[in-house]
Amino acid sequence: MAQRLVSVWQPFFLGGKNVEAVVAAAVELEELGYSRIWFSAGFGADVPARFREILDGTERIGVASGIVSIWHSTPAEVATFTQDAERAHPGRFLLGLGASHAVLVDGDDAAYRKPYSKMVAYLDALDAAGLAPERRILAALGPRMLELSRDRSAGAHPYFVPAEHTAEARAALGPDRLLATEVAVVLDADPVTARATARQYTTGYLGLPNYTNNLRRFGWADDDFAAGGSDRLVDTIIPWGTPEQVAAGVEKHYRAGADEVAIQVLNGGDSAAFPGDAFRALAAVLI
């Protein structure tokens, strides 16, 4: 796809308690030229109303769930929500679906059986509900889920991946599916403090087998996953530095085949704070 979309992935949009502040931040991102706002739907049974609140409060910017867990929300619920959003704001809401992680599914690994089969059945139910494949995208890491993304949705939304994965994903998806890769970044040119901020984020993800197993396919090993990640892994997954240095790290994903990069600015885990200064600085060099 001949696109180069710069988007935002930020937990603030679900975590912020003040709806007016959340919508004001979304309006600013729209004015800066960002293409889409991504954030998690959490792990409740319903798709949060926050997605519609942002759509209703803005004019052009896209909004996407990154992700709705297929273990927590029913196909009927997400189909109804997505179809209602499409009627109200045509082409602006993208339903991101994912298989989540065993530890987050009732806290019981035994409940997390055959996530691929679960996703196939979920997509079948969405088809039966009349939800168009182009209104959904799948969080995909491994080859099978990438192929399913190609065949049953608008494309793939990989999370916590190196640029090598972006290249693999593009090859699996082919040229005509959307590849929207999440990339977390730190705007800090000091290597000690930048990596410390990054490790507040990487530590949790490196405890999830879905991510570490995926990274092993690209040559990373147990030593790289210890203590929040080796310097080499942190530097590869999390671009940090000046806005220009961060932009160079993001550029690697575009060169590898991403149509869209959803930038997550790490600000020490404070999901209630919107890192507006960082997004303004990045817009100046990326948009």
PEWOZI-V101671 format. One record per residue. N is the residue number from 1. RES is the residue in one letter. PSI is psi in whole degrees, -180 to 180 (* if undefined). Layout:
BEGIN
n->[N/N]
res->[RES/RES]
psi->[PSI/PSI]
END
This chain:
BEGIN
n->[1/2/3/4/5/6/7/8/9/10/11/12/13/14/15/16/17/18/19/20/21/22/23/24/25/26/27/28/29/30/31/32/33/34/35/36/37/38/39/40/41/42/43/44/45/46/47/48/49/50/51/52/53/54/55/56/57/58/59/60/61/62/63/64/65/66/67/68/69/70/71/72/73/74/75/76/77/78/79/80/81/82/83/84/85/86/87/88/89/90/91/92/93/94/95/96/97/98/99/100/101/102/103/104/105/106/107/108/109/110/111/112/113/114/115/116/117/118/119/120/121/122/123/124/125/126/127/128/129/130/131/132/133/134/135/136/137/138/139/140/141/142/143/144/145/146/147/148/149/150/151/152/153/154/155/156/157/158/159/160/161/162/163/164/165/166/167/168/169/170/171/172/173/174/175/176/177/178/179/180/181/182/183/184/185/186/187/188/189/190/191/192/193/194/195/196/197/198/199/200/201/202/203/204/205/206/207/208/209/210/211/212/213/214/215/216/217/218/219/220/221/222/223/224/225/226/227/228/229/230/231/232/233/234/235/236/237/238/239/240/241/242/243/244/245/246/247/248/249/250/251/252/253/254/255/256/257/258/259/260/261/262/263/264/265/266/267/268/269/270/271/272/273/274/275/276/277/278/279/280/281/282/283/284/285/286/287]
res->[M/A/Q/R/L/V/S/V/W/Q/P/F/F/L/G/G/K/N/V/E/A/V/V/A/A/A/V/E/L/E/E/L/G/Y/S/R/I/W/F/S/A/G/F/G/A/D/V/P/A/R/F/R/E/I/L/D/G/T/E/R/I/G/V/A/S/G/I/V/S/I/W/H/S/T/P/A/E/V/A/T/F/T/Q/D/A/E/R/A/H/P/G/R/F/L/L/G/L/G/A/S/H/A/V/L/V/D/G/D/D/A/A/Y/R/K/P/Y/S/K/M/V/A/Y/L/D/A/L/D/A/A/G/L/A/P/E/R/R/I/L/A/A/L/G/P/R/M/L/E/L/S/R/D/R/S/A/G/A/H/P/Y/F/V/P/A/E/H/T/A/E/A/R/A/A/L/G/P/D/R/L/L/A/T/E/V/A/V/V/L/D/A/D/P/V/T/A/R/A/T/A/R/Q/Y/T/T/G/Y/L/G/L/P/N/Y/T/N/N/L/R/R/F/G/W/A/D/D/D/F/A/A/G/G/S/D/R/L/V/D/T/I/I/P/W/G/T/P/E/Q/V/A/A/G/V/E/K/H/Y/R/A/G/A/D/E/V/A/I/Q/V/L/N/G/G/D/S/A/A/F/P/G/D/A/F/R/A/L/A/A/V/L/I]
psi->[135/70/160/82/135/117/180/135/115/124/-19/-35/-23/-36/-23/129/-25/108/-38/-41/-38/-47/-39/-40/-41/-40/-42/-43/-40/-45/-31/-16/8/147/-34/152/124/141/159/148/1/-158/32/176/-24/151/126/141/-15/-34/-44/-36/-40/-43/-44/-28/-2/176/-37/-33/141/160/136/147/127/69/172/126/128/-8/-14/-40/139/155/-38/-42/-49/-32/-45/-45/-47/-42/-39/-43/-38/-39/-40/-34/76/129/4/-22/130/122/109/125/146/159/0/-145/149/-42/-20/-1/91/18/22/113/-32/-26/-17/71/135/65/-32/-47/-38/-42/-42/-46/-37/-45/-36/-42/-37/-39/-45/-29/-4/17/121/138/-32/-8/10/155/150/137/111/133/-58/168/-42/-43/-32/-41/-39/-38/-42/-43/-23/9/-177/-20/-150/148/79/150/137/59/153/168/-26/-35/-38/-41/-42/-41/-42/-41/-39/-37/-26/-178/-13/9/148/130/106/97/132/136/117/143/160/122/89/122/-3/119/-32/-52/-33/-46/-33/-43/-44/-40/-23/-28/-47/-30/-45/-42/-30/-3/3/119/-32/-40/-44/-38/-38/-43/-34/-30/-19/17/1/151/177/-39/-31/-20/-10/149/40/3/141/159/-41/-41/-46/-46/-28/-44/-35/96/133/164/-152/166/-38/-40/-40/-44/-37/-37/-41/-38/-30/-35/-38/-45/-29/-9/3/136/-32/135/124/106/125/111/122/127/43/20/10/90/-12/-5/133/120/64/-40/-40/-43/-30/-44/-40/-35/-35/-27/-14/-26/*]
END
